[in-house]
């Protein structure tokens, strides 16, 4: 399990972890059940009982993962309550590229698939493999008259990237990913920095104490881009990175905000803040070094607590982390106070033979009693604002819920564009060089201009 998009597809995702056990404080109707209690709870009544008798679902999870256990319970409950048989195949993270994409030109496709929105766009939506799920949002979830649209946070599905060529939604989310700077609260409470000098001040304080400031698994291209894309988005806003990628001249990368963001990455790269050996490591070695206390900070996704908790559990000795997180501060002159998110959810294929029961199942999983398994069993966030939040993720959730924030897809969804060919061939190599300090900020921008134009000329 490693972070998203490249991350989701290449090495897996956020599937580990158990609840912290502290989220139940206060009780009330939102009291979070433990994993065992959730898995043994009675099945809720569905809001929709479809006419169909079966459908096929190819899953991004394996059956023994926490999310797989939640979905298996939902499947069993759905069959029990509706009589609909679900033919499920637990295929893992690469199902879109290894299983779904090759099947799109045949008539042998599943009815239902799931993955994060970026990968869904790259592998299935782009070639026209999905159908609209707009009708799903009006289906009842089994809580009186509440519909899917009623229970989901609008920011979790109302985004430009969640639309097909006709402008219709292609994915209904059931889990939500975000990212942040992480630190261990047992090392001292941190006041979230409000400026970039304050952030670098935290890093300098670590260095002065003789400790590396930042852990970074440098073999993960996706992770290495975080610093630039996070900072750049605060200058150019949601959609700005994607527009630059799609500019056939490459000149959009000349926007002054991109250079300012690159200059901050250059400051990070040349400041000696990254842990020794970060660029010659193999994931998750450096992440584990952070968990072991060798460095103070790591920028990573909302899956980090579950991954590092699993690692520490395997080490034995009862070591635990009290996880704290904060966002990048607004750089000087930036005007977009963004927060990144990435929905993971369901899409229905264009050639689905049983779309009606598949769509009814989507609505059923979003029932409060069933979706509660995402935080209870897998220690992750859901797109339902009324569900409990794992303690580790409350700071991230507060940012996601902040109405003043501009919500955007992680990295502006650029890794989901053009089947990933642009990021692999152009963006990742230049980004890696910038973080290693082998090119300057100006060279970073210049190379993006030239290589983007070359990329588009090669496309014809």
Secondary structure, DSSP 8 states (H G I E B T S, - for coil): ---STHHHHHT--S------S-TTTT-STT----HHHHHHS-----S---S--EEEEEESS-TTSHHHHHHHHHHHHHHHHH--EEEEEE--TTHIIIIIHHHTTSS---SEEEEEHHHHIIIIITTT-B---GGGGGSB-SSTT-BHHHHS-GGGT-STTS--TTS----EEEEEE-EEEEEEGGG------SSHHHHHHHHHHHHHTTSEEEE--TT-HHHHHHHHHHHHHHHH-TTHHHHHHH-TTSGGGG-HHHHHHHHHHHHHHHTT-B-TTGGG--TTHHHHHHHTTSEEEEEEETTHHHHHHHHHHHH-TT----EEEE-----TT----EEEEEEEEEEEBTT-S-HHHHHHHHHHHTSHHHHHHHHHHH--B-S-TTS---GGGHHHHHHHT-TTSEEEEGGGGGGGGGGGHHIIIIIHHHHHHHHHTSS-HHHHHHHHHHHHHHHHHHH-
